[in-house]
Amino acid sequence: MSGLTIDIFEEAIKRLPFPLSYEYLEFDTDTGSYNDFVYHVYLQEYDIAVADITIRYNRSLYVDFTVPYTESGVGMIVPVKENVMKDMWLFLKPLSTELWFGSILLFMYTGVVVWLLEYLNGNEHVHGHISLKQLATTVFSIFEEKENLERFLPRIVLRVWMVVLLVLAASYTASFASMLTVHQLSPTVTDVHELQKNGEYVGFHQGSYIEGLLVEIGFDTSKLRAYATVEDFYGALSNGSIAAVVLDVPYIKLFLAKYRKGYAMVGPIYKSAGFAFALPKNSPLRAEMSRAILNITGGDTIIQLEKKWIDQNSHENDGTLDGSGAITFECFGGLFLLTGVVTTCSPFVAMLMNRYKKLQQDVRNNKGDDQNECRHKQVKKKRKWKNKEMKMETELREPNNFVSASQFEQKW
């Protein structure tokens, strides 16, 4: 005996708090169903059913189940088809709608700020009557004629935006090239009810409860095909005998691990309780087995066992794409934040710089005025003394003017 179920059972036996001897007896599912297998446990012909038995309500009426040792769910295996690109608006799909609008708005915002910086600094290329048309024309001309920028600050803003634009263009090119060259695959069927409406043939695991589930959905029994092995499923899908296979998720993993090319999993389309071991009602072994299984599934052991039998790294939807591939706004959030901060702060920096220059100019003007006033006072003082000297000489030269030395000094 070998297989994933056998390995899990034997590992659980090792973890029981007491020794337990056992003997395997084979039950042929080709001649009996899983319900028959469970019923033999109910008749106490077997002490425990070690198999891939799904926990079902009708079965729980006859036996007790351990906790499940696998994940739950029912899904479909369907062939995949290649999507042919015929969309005339495909060139817009590399970027998401939010990213397109965000880039356009940021482009316009950056252009307006650069224009404002040049306008405040007196650039003759942007001066004139301000109108919406003139503003739009000037904004676009600034990006085309970067050499017309006269100030350092607008050039910094424009350089940061160019870096963002370069990264955005490179990402767009890579994404668009991927959309044109990578083959995109999608399932041929995505809904089990679609198969029922179209009258398609559907396969299922021989002896499992899936047959009853499909009949409840509305499938005609003549449209259902039972297969025993993974190879049988692959052969029926390959030659077109069936359109899909409905199986428990663990079986789907096993199939796709071996035949992953050209097939994909759809679902789970229904929930199930998972696989478990069946024991007679009120069996004293049930509680200890359940604890042992929980010990296995709660650690690394179950992962190692599944990797041994199922290659989990290459099973579901290998080679398929989700069909979107659009670069979102969040991918460029950091770059947009950077250019937004630089662009928004630049007008305030420009105003501070202009204010500083104006203060410097005022200081220089005031200093010049003080110097002129001081020079004017000195000239005036010199003229005053010169006039006094002339009067003194004139008075001394007059013959009729007799004054004493003390009177002369007191007067002048």
ZITAKA-V470740 format. One record per residue. RES is the residue in one small letter. PHI is phi in degrees with one decimal (* if undefined). Layout:
[[RES PHI] [RES PHI]]
This chain:
[[m *] [s -153.5] [g 136.8] [l -62.3] [t -62.3] [i -63.0] [d -63.4] [i -66.1] [f -63.3] [e -68.3] [e -67.6] [a -67.1] [i -61.1] [k -64.8] [r -95.5] [l -70.7] [p -76.2] [f -145.2] [p -71.4] [l -142.4] [s -92.6] [y -150.2] [e -138.7] [y -80.9] [l -124.7] [e -82.1] [f -112.7] [d -85.4] [t -77.7] [d -72.2] [t -103.3] [g -138.0] [s -88.6] [y -66.6] [n -64.3] [d -64.9] [f -60.3] [v -64.4] [y -66.5] [h -65.4] [v -68.2] [y -60.7] [l -79.1] [q 62.1] [e -77.7] [y -123.9] [d -81.6] [i -157.7] [a -98.5] [v -99.6] [a -164.7] [d -84.6] [i -96.9] [t -80.0] [i -70.7] [r -130.2] [y -62.0] [n -66.5] [r -74.8] [s -67.2] [l -72.6] [y -112.2] [v -136.5] [d -104.3] [f -109.1] [t -75.0] [v -65.6] [p -66.5] [y -108.6] [t -133.8] [e -69.8] [s -100.6] [g 126.4] [v -122.9] [g -133.4] [m -123.7] [i -106.4] [v -133.1] [p -68.1] [v -110.3] [k -125.2] [e -86.3] [n -86.5] [v -92.0] [m -77.3] [k -131.2] [d -86.6] [m -71.0] [w -103.9] [l -61.9] [f -66.3] [l -88.0] [k -76.3] [p -59.1] [l -114.4] [s -71.3] [t -60.9] [e -62.8] [l -71.1] [w -60.9] [f -65.0] [g -62.5] [s -67.0] [i -64.6] [l -63.4] [l -67.6] [f -62.2] [m -65.0] [y -63.4] [t -62.6] [g -62.1] [v -64.4] [v -65.1] [v -62.4] [w -61.6] [l -63.2] [l -62.7] [e -68.8] [y -64.6] [l -67.4] [n -91.2] [g 80.0] [n -67.7] [e -68.3] [h -73.5] [v -115.2] [h -83.4] [g 135.9] [h -68.2] [i -85.1] [s -145.4] [l -62.8] [k -65.9] [q -65.7] [l -65.0] [a -62.9] [t -62.7] [t -67.2] [v -60.2] [f -69.4] [s -67.9] [i -63.9] [f -68.9] [e -81.9] [e -118.0] [k -67.2] [e -70.1] [n -76.2] [l -72.5] [e -96.8] [r -108.9] [f -70.4] [l -64.0] [p -60.9] [r -67.4] [i -62.7] [v -59.4] [l -68.4] [r -65.1] [v -62.5] [w -64.2] [m -64.8] [v -63.5] [v -60.6] [l -64.9] [l -64.5] [v -65.3] [l -63.9] [a -66.2] [a -65.0] [s -66.2] [y -61.4] [t -62.0] [a -65.3] [s -67.0] [f -66.8] [a -63.3] [s -64.1] [m -64.6] [l -83.9] [t -106.1] [v -80.0] [h -73.7] [q -101.3] [l -113.9] [s -141.5] [p -63.6] [t -71.6] [v -137.2] [t -121.2] [d -138.3] [v -65.1] [h -68.9] [e -64.8] [l -63.9] [q -66.0] [k -66.9] [n -84.9] [g 68.6] [e -79.4] [y -82.9] [v -129.6] [g -99.0] [f -151.5] [h -75.9] [q -58.6] [g 86.1] [s -88.4] [y -74.7] [i -59.1] [e -59.9] [g -64.4] [l -64.3] [l -67.9] [v -65.3] [e -64.2] [i -66.3] [g 129.5] [f -71.4] [d -77.3] [t -60.6] [s -71.3] [k -95.3] [l -106.9] [r -125.7] [a -98.1] [y -134.1] [a -98.4] [t -125.0] [v -63.6] [e -63.6] [d -65.1] [f -60.0] [y -63.3] [g -62.8] [a -67.6] [l -69.1] [s -68.4] [n -88.8] [g 81.2] [s -65.9] [i -132.5] [a -91.6] [a -162.3] [v -124.1] [v -105.1] [l -143.2] [d -68.1] [v -55.6] [p -58.8] [y -67.6] [i -64.3] [k -59.0] [l -63.2] [f -65.7] [l -71.8] [a -67.8] [k -100.4] [y -127.9] [r -78.8] [k -77.7] [g 91.6] [y -136.2] [a -146.8] [m -93.6] [v -118.2] [g 118.7] [p -63.2] [i -92.7] [y -143.0] [k -94.0] [s -142.8] [a -82.2] [g 96.5] [f -86.2] [a -154.2] [f -92.7] [a -104.5] [l -129.9] [p -60.6] [k -57.7] [n 61.4] [s -69.8] [p -67.5] [l -81.6] [r -62.6] [a -64.7] [e -68.2] [m -66.2] [s -64.5] [r -62.8] [a -64.7] [i -66.3] [l -61.4] [n -64.3] [i -74.7] [t -72.5] [g -87.0] [g -129.7] [d -84.7] [t -62.4] [i -64.5] [i -65.8] [q -65.4] [l -66.7] [e -68.3] [k -65.5] [k -65.4] [w -105.9] [i -132.6] [d -78.0] [q -73.0] [n -81.1] [s -148.0] [h -109.2] [e -88.5] [n 55.6] [d -68.4] [g 83.7] [t -105.1] [l -120.0] [d -80.8] [g 88.0] [s -95.3] [g 65.3] [a -76.5] [i -78.4] [t -93.1] [f -64.3] [e -64.0] [c -63.6] [f -109.2] [g -58.1] [g -65.9] [l -65.8] [f -64.9] [l -64.5] [l -61.4] [t -67.9] [g -65.9] [v -66.2] [v -62.1] [t -67.1] [t -70.5] [c -76.8] [s -60.8] [p -61.7] [f -67.9] [v -63.8] [a -63.4] [m -66.3] [l -64.8] [m -64.5] [n -63.6] [r -63.2] [y -65.1] [k -64.1] [k -64.6] [l -63.5] [q -61.8] [q -65.6] [d -62.7] [v -62.6] [r -63.6] [n -64.6] [n -63.4] [k -66.1] [g -65.8] [d -62.9] [d -62.7] [q -65.6] [n -63.9] [e -65.2] [c -64.8] [r -64.1] [h -64.1] [k -65.5] [q -64.6] [v -63.9] [k -62.9] [k -66.9] [k -63.8] [r -63.1] [k -62.0] [w -65.8] [k -65.0] [n -63.8] [k -61.3] [e -63.4] [m -64.8] [k -65.0] [m -62.4] [e -65.2] [t -64.7] [e -66.4] [l -69.9] [r -83.1] [e -70.7] [p -73.9] [n -89.4] [n -101.8] [f -111.0] [v -131.3] [s -76.7] [a -64.7] [s -66.3] [q -65.2] [f -65.4] [e -65.8] [q -66.5] [k -71.6] [w -102.9]]
